[in-house]
Amino acid sequence: MSKQVAPWRIERIVGVERHPTEHFGRAVSAEETVYILHSHECRDSTPDLRDCPFSLALDKGIDVAEWDLDTPAALSIHNGRLTPWPMGAER
């Protein structure tokens, strides 16, 4: 189950500013934890961010081989799982 992180901490942990529509995340190897920075749009429309589709996808686990650990990435959902998009990559 996803856990909530204080809004004032999450941008610093993920390493990017909150985006209007895109979700970003970071897999922190030292903690074996993936953090999601939800978009402004998501925060405004989802009372409990644990119900966001990105959080629900994270609850299914990740394929560590897909992630560039300790690096911010734009996020997507592929086959029901949370998937990173390297910063600047075409979608």
C-alpha positions as CSV (number, residue, x, y, z in Angstrom):
1,M,0.0,0.0,0.0
2,S,1.3,3.5,-0.9
3,K,2.1,5.8,2.0
4,Q,1.7,9.5,2.0
5,V,4.6,11.9,2.2
6,A,4.3,15.5,3.3
7,P,3.8,17.8,0.2
8,W,6.7,20.0,1.3
9,R,9.1,17.0,1.3
10,I,8.1,15.2,-1.9
11,E,9.5,17.7,-4.5
12,R,12.9,17.6,-2.7
13,I,12.9,13.8,-2.5
14,V,11.9,13.3,-6.2
15,G,14.2,16.1,-7.4
16,V,11.8,18.0,-9.7
17,E,9.0,20.6,-9.3
18,R,5.4,19.6,-9.3
19,H,4.1,19.6,-12.9
20,P,0.6,20.8,-13.9
21,T,-0.4,17.5,-15.5
22,E,2.5,15.0,-15.4
23,H,3.5,12.6,-12.6
24,F,7.2,12.2,-11.7
25,G,8.9,9.7,-9.5
26,R,12.2,8.5,-8.2
27,A,13.3,5.0,-7.0
28,V,15.6,5.6,-4.0
29,S,17.9,2.6,-3.9
30,A,19.1,3.2,-0.3
31,E,15.5,3.1,1.0
32,E,14.2,0.5,-1.6
33,T,11.3,2.9,-2.1
34,V,9.6,4.6,-5.0
35,Y,8.3,8.1,-4.5
36,I,5.6,9.7,-6.7
37,L,5.2,13.4,-7.1
38,H,1.6,13.8,-8.2
39,S,0.6,16.5,-10.7
40,H,-1.2,19.6,-9.6
41,E,-4.2,18.3,-11.6
42,C,-4.2,15.0,-9.7
43,R,-3.8,16.7,-6.3
44,D,-6.7,19.0,-7.1
45,S,-9.0,16.1,-8.2
46,T,-8.0,13.2,-5.9
47,P,-8.8,13.7,-2.2
48,D,-6.7,10.7,-1.2
49,L,-3.6,10.3,-3.5
50,R,-3.4,6.7,-2.6
51,D,-6.4,6.2,-4.9
52,C,-4.6,7.8,-7.9
53,P,-4.0,5.3,-10.7
54,F,-0.2,5.9,-10.4
55,S,-0.3,5.0,-6.7
56,L,-2.4,1.9,-7.4
57,A,0.0,0.8,-10.1
58,L,2.9,1.3,-7.7
59,D,1.1,-1.0,-5.2
60,K,1.6,-3.8,-7.8
61,G,5.4,-3.4,-7.5
62,I,8.0,-2.3,-10.1
63,D,10.5,-4.0,-12.4
64,V,13.7,-2.6,-11.0
65,A,15.5,-3.4,-14.3
66,E,13.3,-0.6,-15.9
67,W,14.4,2.1,-13.5
68,D,17.5,4.3,-13.5
69,L,17.7,4.3,-9.7
70,D,18.1,7.5,-7.8
71,T,17.2,9.6,-10.9
72,P,13.9,11.5,-11.4
73,A,11.7,10.2,-14.2
74,A,8.4,11.1,-15.7
75,L,5.9,8.3,-15.0
76,S,3.5,6.2,-16.9
77,I,1.5,3.1,-16.4
78,H,2.2,0.1,-18.7
79,N,0.4,-3.2,-18.3
80,G,-1.0,-2.0,-15.0
81,R,2.5,-1.3,-13.5
82,L,4.3,1.9,-12.8
83,T,6.9,2.6,-15.4
84,P,9.6,5.4,-15.7
85,W,10.3,7.6,-18.7
86,P,13.8,9.0,-18.5
87,M,13.8,12.8,-18.3
88,G,13.6,14.3,-21.8
89,A,12.7,11.1,-23.5
90,E,10.0,11.0,-26.1
91,R,6.8,9.2,-25.1
